Amino acid sequence: MEFNDLKIFQTVAAHGSVSKAALELNYVQSNVTARIKLLEKELQTPLFYRHKRGMILNTEGKRLLEHSREISSKMEEMIRTFQDKSNPSGVLEIGIVETVVALPDILSSYYSKYPNVELSLKAGVTDLLLQKVIDMKLDGAFVTGPIKHPLIEQIEVIQEKLVLVTKGSTFSMEDITTRPLLLYNKGCGYRERLESWIKAEGIIPKQIMEFGTFGTIIGSVAAGIGITIIPESSVTDLVANGIVCSHSVPEPYREITTIFIRRKDSYLTSTLRCFVDEIVARTS
């Protein structure tokens, strides 16, 4: 089995198509097909369900995909080990929840010191970003903490207060039964705090509307559509300008901690090490 066979396998799995994989890899289709068949022969098991419109991983294929990703990650780590540690370069993939107030300062300082690093930012909710770090699809991520997981190392970035945000200046818990809650998708730490609070109060919300971005949520609140929960720092200017109004959240649901996480058993590249150092310097 060659390492390149695993790359071909991963590409076919990602596209569900030999032709699309061949196009991406700049191979002829027959070569891709032959390498997949050879891989199945060596492993003595089919890896795909084949149908007219393409290919879908079967159970054994999913197992191989997990192992192949780990192998690919280790190979990439080995290569990055030999980078110039005093002058980091390459791509650094970082996950973010959209309301990390400290992020612009961290990124600006890091960019100015290490211009050869290409930062790729992936937005998402905490649960999704955590899984991507565990699966080594991200080098690290800013998420809502704390996180308890044996594979995860975490650094506290900032502690903030959550607030409820509405269009009007008045709010009561009864409003939740008559107006929609505008929230991030499941897996968001802010949403979990609000849901725990209203559950403890025995309140059933009128409706939950899910959104993927902060801009859409806060724009909808400003339009009077509903209520959201968000870190206070992310709406300070909007409140000061009278666009929206904020309302306090009681303990123990108020305090929220943003942390930076990475997989502790992965190799700490010079690129990521310098990024972690920048976080510590900016938040200590």
C-alpha positions in Angstrom: 0.0 0.0 0.0 1.4 3.4 -1.0 0.7 6.7 0.8 -0.6 8.1 -2.4 -3.3 5.4 -2.5 -4.7 6.8 0.7 -4.8 10.3 -0.8 -6.7 8.9 -3.8 -9.1 7.0 -1.5 -9.8 10.2 0.5 -10.5 12.2 -2.6 -12.9 9.6 -4.0 -14.6 9.5 -0.6 -14.9 13.3 -0.4 -16.5 13.5 -3.9 -18.4 10.2 -4.0 -17.2 10.0 -7.6 -14.1 8.5 -9.4 -14.4 11.1 -12.3 -14.5 14.1 -9.9 -11.6 12.7 -7.9 -9.6 12.1 -11.1 -10.3 15.7 -12.2 -9.1 17.1 -8.9 -6.0 14.9 -8.8 -5.2 15.3 -12.5 -5.3 11.6 -13.0 -7.0 9.5 -15.7 -10.1 7.8 -14.3 -8.8 4.3 -15.0 -5.8 4.9 -12.8 -8.0 6.1 -9.9 -10.3 3.1 -10.3 -7.3 0.7 -10.4 -5.8 2.2 -7.3 -9.1 1.9 -5.4 -9.5 -1.8 -6.5 -5.9 -2.5 -5.5 -6.5 -1.0 -2.1 -9.7 -3.1 -1.6 -7.7 -6.2 -2.7 -4.9 -5.5 -0.2 -7.4 -4.9 2.6 -9.5 -7.9 1.5 -12.8 -5.9 1.7 -14.9 -3.6 -0.4 -14.7 0.0 0.8 -17.7 1.6 -1.2 -21.2 1.0 -2.1 -21.3 1.5 -5.9 -24.3 2.9 -7.7 -25.1 4.6 -11.0 -24.5 8.1 -9.6 -21.3 7.4 -7.8 -19.8 5.8 -4.7 -20.7 5.9 -1.0 -18.4 4.7 1.8 -19.5 1.5 3.5 -18.7 0.7 7.1 -15.2 -0.6 6.3 -14.6 2.4 4.1 -15.5 4.8 7.0 -13.0 2.9 9.2 -10.3 3.3 6.7 -11.1 7.0 6.2 -10.6 7.7 9.9 -7.2 5.8 9.9 -6.1 7.4 6.7 -6.8 10.9 8.0 -4.6 10.2 11.1 -1.8 8.9 8.8 -2.1 12.0 6.6 -2.0 14.3 9.6 1.1 12.6 11.0 2.8 12.8 7.6 2.0 16.6 7.4 3.3 17.0 11.0 6.5 15.3 10.1 7.0 17.6 7.1 6.2 20.7 9.2 8.7 19.6 11.9 11.5 20.6 9.5 10.1 24.1 8.9 12.2 27.1 10.0 11.1 27.5 13.6 12.2 31.1 13.8 10.1 32.0 10.8 6.9 30.1 10.7 5.1 29.6 7.4 2.3 27.6 5.8 -1.4 27.4 6.6 -2.9 27.6 10.0 -6.5 26.5 10.2 -8.3 28.0 13.2 -12.0 27.6 14.2 -13.9 30.5 15.7 -17.2 31.2 17.3 -18.2 34.5 15.8 -18.3 36.7 18.9 -14.7 36.4 20.2 -14.0 40.0 21.1 -10.2 39.4 21.6 -9.7 37.8 18.2 -9.0 41.0 16.1 -6.1 42.0 18.4 -4.6 38.5 18.4 -4.8 38.2 14.6 -3.4 41.6 13.9 -0.4 41.1 16.2 0.2 37.6 14.8 0.0 38.8 11.2 2.4 41.6 11.8 5.0 39.2 13.3 4.6 36.2 11.0 3.5 37.5 7.5 4.4 34.2 5.9 1.6 32.3 7.7 -1.7 32.0 5.9 -4.5 32.1 8.5 -7.6 30.2 7.5 -10.6 30.9 9.8 -13.6 28.6 10.0 -16.7 29.8 11.8 -19.0 27.4 13.7 -20.6 26.5 16.9 -18.7 25.1 19.9 -19.6 21.4 19.5 -18.8 21.4 15.7 -15.4 23.1 16.2 -14.5 20.8 19.1 -15.1 17.7 16.9 -13.1 19.2 14.1 -10.1 19.7 16.5 -10.5 16.2 17.8 -10.6 14.9 14.2 -7.5 17.0 13.4 -9.4 19.0 10.7 -8.5 22.2 12.5 -5.2 23.2 14.2 -7.2 24.8 17.0 -10.3 26.7 17.8 -11.8 29.5 19.9 -14.9 28.0 21.6 -17.1 28.4 24.6 -15.6 26.6 27.6 -14.7 24.9 29.7 -14.2 21.7 27.7 -13.7 18.4 29.5 -12.1 15.9 27.0 -9.0 13.7 27.5 -7.6 14.8 24.1 -8.0 18.5 24.5 -5.7 21.2 25.9 -7.2 24.6 26.6 -6.2 28.1 27.3 -8.6 30.7 28.8 -8.9 33.7 26.5 -11.6 35.9 28.1 -14.5 35.8 30.5 -17.6 37.7 29.6 -21.2 38.2 30.5 -24.1 37.0 28.5 -27.1 39.3 27.9 -30.5 39.0 26.3 -30.9 41.3 23.4 -34.2 42.7 22.2 -35.4 45.6 20.0 -37.4 47.2 22.8 -36.1 48.6 26.2 -38.4 46.4 28.3 -38.2 42.6 28.8 -39.9 40.0 31.0 -39.6 36.2 30.9 -43.2 36.2 29.5 -41.8 37.6 26.3 -40.1 34.3 25.6 -43.5 32.6 25.3 -44.8 35.2 22.8 -41.7 36.1 20.7 -39.3 33.9 18.8 -35.8 33.1 20.1 -33.2 33.8 17.5 -30.3 31.5 18.2 -27.2 29.8 16.7 -27.6 26.2 15.6 -27.5 23.4 18.2 -24.1 23.0 19.8 -23.7 26.7 20.6 -22.6 27.4 24.2 -24.7 30.6 24.5 -27.8 28.7 23.3 -27.2 26.0 25.8 -27.1 28.5 28.7 -30.4 30.1 27.6 -32.1 26.7 27.2 -30.9 25.6 30.6 -32.3 28.8 32.1 -35.7 28.7 30.6 -36.0 25.0 31.4 -35.3 25.7 35.0 -37.9 28.4 35.0 -40.4 26.0 33.4 -40.9 28.2 30.3 -41.7 26.8 26.9 -40.5 29.2 24.2 -42.9 30.3 21.5 -40.5 29.4 18.7 -36.8 28.9 18.1 -35.4 30.2 14.8 -31.9 29.0 14.0 -29.3 31.1 12.2 -25.7 30.6 11.2 -24.2 34.0 11.5 -24.0 36.8 14.1 -25.0 39.4 11.5 -28.2 37.7 10.6 -29.2 37.2 14.2 -28.5 40.7 15.4 -30.0 42.2 12.3 -33.2 40.2 12.9 -33.3 41.3 16.5 -32.9 45.0 15.4 -35.8 44.4 13.0 -38.0 43.4 16.0 -38.4 39.8 14.9 -37.3 38.2 18.2 -34.9 37.8 21.2 -31.3 36.5 21.3 -28.6 35.8 23.9 -25.1 36.9 23.1 -21.9 38.2 24.9 -22.3 41.7 26.1 -19.1 42.9 24.4 -20.4 42.0 21.0 -23.4 44.4 21.2 -21.9 47.3 23.2 -21.8 49.7 20.3 -25.3 48.7 19.0 -26.8 49.3 22.5 -25.0 52.7 22.8 -26.4 53.7 19.5 -29.9 52.7 20.5 -30.2 50.0 17.8 -30.9 47.2 20.2 -31.3 46.9 24.0 -29.6 44.5 26.4 -31.0 42.8 29.5 -29.1 41.0 32.3 -29.0 37.2 32.6 -29.0 35.8 36.2 -26.4 33.6 37.7 -25.4 30.8 37.1 -26.2 31.3 33.4 -24.5 34.7 33.0 -20.8 34.1 32.9 -19.3 32.7 29.8 -15.6 31.8 29.1 -14.0 31.7 25.7 -11.1 29.3 25.4 -8.6 28.3 22.8 -8.4 24.5 22.3 -6.0 22.2 20.5 -5.5 18.5 20.4 -2.8 17.8 23.1 -1.3 14.8 21.4 -0.7 16.5 18.1 2.7 17.9 17.2 2.9 21.6 18.2 4.3 23.1 15.0 6.2 26.4 15.1 3.3 28.0 13.4 0.8 27.0 16.0 3.2 27.5 18.9 3.7 31.1 17.9 0.0 31.6 17.7 -0.5 30.1 21.1 2.2 32.4 22.5 0.4 35.3 21.0 -2.9 34.3 22.7 -1.1 34.1 26.0 0.7 37.4 25.5 -2.6 39.2 24.6 -4.8 37.7 27.3 -2.5 37.5 30.3 
